[in-house]
Amino acid sequence: MQNDADARTRPHVNVSIEEGFSRPIIQYSCWERYSLKESGESRLGSKARPITALQSSLDNWFARNVDSLKTIMRVIFGIVWAIDGAFKLQPGFADTFQSFISSAPSNQPAWLQGWFSFWASITSSNTTLFFYSVATIELGLAFCLIFGFLRKLAYTIGILFSLLLWSVPEGFGGPYGPSSTDIGTGIIYAFVFIFLLIINATKGPSKYSLDYLIEKKWPSWKRIAEIRSSP
């Protein structure tokens, strides 16, 4: 009886020698083929398990630190704007500002020439005023982003100002043709400001900001600093 039970539980292997072959051909039973497949999947699963654990750890880390991460990204974006504004104040840039605007319509479509001519004539009337206005706005946006001040207002101004930079000095990222490589940076800046507005609307006040400190003393400040002004 014991021998019969062992025979039922052990995998069955058929060994046969076909005519014309000197080496035996081993034929595995269905049960043993399944066992081999299962052991292979187990080895693959054991290798994938550390990767899955790492992914889970990273996901949990991002979820736990989302408030800090969104603040860090806002500050980094502010530093980018600070660098842009600082470049505008370099000696000699004011002298090339008007030529930079005037060269924007080069190779642009005829139906856009009126738009570029309008801004070229406006800026040429008082180049210094427009030059320092651009630098001041960029440095102001940098301050608001780095310190979290008037965020809703700053984000809105940032969208409009980025689109203005994209459509005038950057020439809508054009002209477009076989040699085009991108659509310009201004439009990307505008999208980043839109995403910051969305984050502000979904996450509410940021505790790592001047707005948060001001709102604790004057709650009505939320009306100009937050998308979601309710407590």
C-alpha positions as CSV (number, residue, x, y, z in Angstrom):
1,M,0.0,0.0,0.0
2,Q,2.8,2.4,0.9
3,N,4.5,1.7,-2.5
4,D,1.3,2.4,-4.3
5,A,0.9,5.8,-2.5
6,D,4.5,6.8,-3.4
7,A,3.9,5.9,-7.0
8,R,0.9,8.2,-7.2
9,T,2.7,11.2,-5.7
10,R,6.0,10.9,-7.4
11,P,6.3,12.6,-10.9
12,H,6.3,10.1,-13.7
13,V,9.2,10.1,-16.1
14,N,9.2,7.9,-19.2
15,V,12.6,7.0,-20.6
16,S,12.7,5.5,-24.1
17,I,15.3,4.9,-26.7
18,E,14.0,5.5,-30.2
19,E,15.5,3.7,-33.2
20,G,18.4,5.6,-34.7
21,F,19.3,7.5,-31.5
22,S,22.0,6.4,-29.1
23,R,20.8,8.7,-26.3
24,P,17.7,8.1,-24.3
25,I,14.7,10.5,-24.8
26,I,13.2,11.6,-21.5
27,Q,9.4,12.3,-21.6
28,Y,8.0,14.2,-18.7
29,S,4.5,13.7,-17.4
30,C,2.0,16.6,-17.3
31,W,2.4,16.8,-13.5
32,E,6.2,17.3,-13.8
33,R,5.9,19.8,-16.6
34,Y,3.5,21.8,-14.4
35,S,6.0,21.6,-11.5
36,L,8.9,22.8,-13.6
37,K,6.8,25.8,-14.8
38,E,5.7,26.6,-11.3
39,S,9.2,26.6,-10.0
40,G,10.4,28.9,-12.8
41,E,7.6,31.4,-12.1
42,S,8.5,31.3,-8.4
43,R,12.1,32.2,-9.2
44,L,10.9,35.1,-11.4
45,G,8.5,36.2,-8.6
46,S,11.3,36.2,-6.1
47,K,13.4,38.4,-8.4
48,A,10.5,40.8,-9.0
49,R,9.6,41.1,-5.4
50,P,12.5,43.5,-4.5
51,I,11.6,45.8,-7.4
52,T,7.9,45.9,-6.3
53,A,9.0,46.7,-2.8
54,L,11.2,49.6,-4.1
55,Q,8.3,51.0,-6.1
56,S,6.0,50.8,-3.2
57,S,8.5,52.5,-1.0
58,L,9.0,55.3,-3.5
59,D,5.2,55.8,-3.9
60,N,4.8,56.0,-0.1
61,W,7.6,58.4,0.2
62,F,6.1,60.7,-2.4
63,A,2.7,60.5,-0.8
64,R,4.1,61.3,2.7
65,N,6.2,64.3,1.4
66,V,3.9,65.8,-1.2
67,D,3.6,69.1,0.8
68,S,7.3,69.5,0.9
69,L,7.9,68.4,-2.7
70,K,5.4,70.9,-4.1
71,T,7.0,73.7,-2.1
72,I,10.5,72.6,-3.4
73,M,9.3,72.7,-7.0
74,R,7.7,76.1,-6.5
75,V,11.0,77.4,-5.0
76,I,13.1,75.9,-7.9
77,F,10.8,77.5,-10.4
78,G,11.2,80.8,-8.6
79,I,15.0,80.5,-8.8
80,V,14.7,80.0,-12.5
81,W,12.8,83.3,-12.8
82,A,15.4,85.0,-10.6
83,I,18.1,83.9,-13.0
84,D,16.1,85.1,-15.9
85,G,15.6,88.5,-14.3
86,A,19.3,88.8,-13.3
87,F,20.3,88.2,-16.9
88,K,18.1,91.1,-18.0
89,L,20.1,93.4,-15.8
90,Q,23.5,92.5,-17.2
91,P,25.4,95.4,-18.8
92,G,24.7,95.7,-22.5
93,F,21.4,93.8,-22.5
94,A,19.4,97.0,-22.5
95,D,21.1,98.1,-25.7
96,T,20.1,95.0,-27.5
97,F,16.6,94.8,-26.1
98,Q,14.9,96.7,-28.9
99,S,16.8,94.8,-31.6
100,F,15.7,91.6,-29.9
101,I,12.0,92.7,-30.3
102,S,12.5,94.0,-33.8
103,S,14.1,90.7,-35.0
104,A,11.1,88.6,-33.8
105,P,9.1,88.9,-37.0
106,S,11.9,87.6,-39.2
107,N,10.6,84.8,-41.4
108,Q,7.2,84.9,-39.7
109,P,4.0,84.5,-41.7
110,A,2.6,87.7,-43.2
111,W,-0.6,87.5,-41.2
112,L,1.5,87.9,-38.0
113,Q,3.5,90.9,-39.1
114,G,1.0,93.3,-37.8
115,W,1.2,91.8,-34.3
116,F,5.0,92.1,-34.2
117,S,5.0,95.6,-35.7
118,F,2.6,96.8,-33.0
119,W,4.9,95.7,-30.2
120,A,8.1,96.9,-32.0
121,S,6.6,100.4,-32.3
122,I,5.3,100.4,-28.7
123,T,8.7,99.4,-27.2
124,S,10.7,101.7,-29.4
125,S,8.9,104.7,-27.9
126,N,10.4,104.1,-24.5
127,T,12.8,101.1,-24.6
128,T,14.3,101.8,-21.2
129,L,10.8,101.7,-19.5
130,F,9.9,98.4,-21.1
131,F,13.3,96.8,-20.5
132,Y,13.2,97.5,-16.8
133,S,9.6,96.6,-16.6
134,V,10.3,93.1,-17.9
135,A,13.2,92.7,-15.5
136,T,11.1,93.9,-12.6
137,I,8.2,91.6,-13.3
138,E,10.5,88.6,-13.6
139,L,12.3,89.4,-10.3
140,G,8.9,90.0,-8.7
141,L,7.6,86.7,-9.8
142,A,10.8,85.1,-8.5
143,F,10.2,86.6,-5.1
144,C,6.5,85.5,-5.0
145,L,7.5,81.9,-6.0
146,I,10.4,81.5,-3.7
147,F,8.7,82.9,-0.6
148,G,5.1,81.9,-1.4
149,F,3.7,85.5,-1.5
150,L,0.4,86.4,-3.2
151,R,0.5,83.1,-5.0
152,K,-2.8,83.2,-6.8
153,L,-2.2,86.7,-8.1
154,A,1.4,85.8,-9.0
155,Y,0.5,82.7,-10.8
156,T,-2.2,84.5,-12.8
157,I,0.3,87.3,-13.8
158,G,2.9,84.6,-14.5
159,I,0.6,82.9,-17.0
160,L,-0.2,86.2,-18.9
161,F,3.4,87.4,-18.8
162,S,4.8,84.0,-20.0
163,L,2.4,84.0,-22.9
164,L,3.4,87.6,-23.7
165,L,7.1,86.6,-23.8
166,W,6.2,83.6,-25.9
167,S,4.2,85.6,-28.4
168,V,6.5,88.6,-28.9
169,P,10.2,88.2,-28.4
170,E,10.0,84.4,-28.9
171,G,7.8,84.8,-31.9
172,F,5.4,82.1,-30.8
173,G,8.4,79.7,-30.8
174,G,8.6,80.1,-34.6
175,P,9.1,80.3,-37.4
176,Y,8.2,76.7,-37.8
177,G,9.7,74.5,-40.5
178,P,11.8,71.4,-41.1
179,S,14.6,72.7,-38.9
180,S,12.3,73.5,-35.9
181,T,13.2,71.8,-32.7
182,D,10.8,73.2,-30.1
183,I,7.9,75.6,-29.5
184,G,9.7,78.0,-27.2
185,T,10.0,78.3,-23.4
186,G,7.4,80.9,-22.7
187,I,4.5,78.5,-23.3
188,I,6.1,75.9,-21.0
189,Y,6.4,78.5,-18.3
190,A,2.7,79.3,-18.7
191,F,1.8,75.7,-18.3
192,V,3.9,75.4,-15.1
193,F,2.0,78.4,-13.6
194,I,-1.3,76.7,-14.6
195,F,-0.2,73.6,-12.8
196,L,0.7,75.6,-9.7
197,L,-2.8,77.1,-9.7
198,I,-4.3,73.6,-10.0
199,I,-2.1,72.4,-7.0
200,N,-3.2,75.5,-5.0
201,A,-6.9,74.7,-5.8
202,T,-6.6,71.0,-4.9
203,K,-4.2,71.2,-1.9
204,G,-5.3,74.5,-0.4
205,P,-2.9,76.8,1.6
206,S,0.8,76.0,1.7
207,K,2.2,76.1,5.2
208,Y,5.6,76.8,3.8
209,S,4.8,80.3,2.5
210,L,4.4,83.9,3.6
211,D,0.8,83.7,2.6
212,Y,0.2,81.1,5.3
213,L,1.7,83.3,8.0
214,I,-0.3,86.3,6.8
215,E,-3.6,84.3,6.6
216,K,-3.2,83.2,10.3
217,K,-3.4,86.9,11.3
218,W,-5.6,88.2,8.5
219,P,-7.9,85.4,7.1
220,S,-9.2,87.7,4.4
221,W,-5.8,87.5,2.7
222,K,-6.9,84.1,1.3
223,R,-9.0,85.9,-1.2
224,I,-6.0,87.1,-3.2
225,A,-3.6,84.4,-2.2
226,E,-5.6,81.1,-2.5
227,I,-7.8,79.6,-5.1
228,R,-9.8,77.9,-2.3
229,S,-10.6,80.7,0.0
230,S,-12.9,78.8,2.4
231,P,-11.3,77.7,5.7
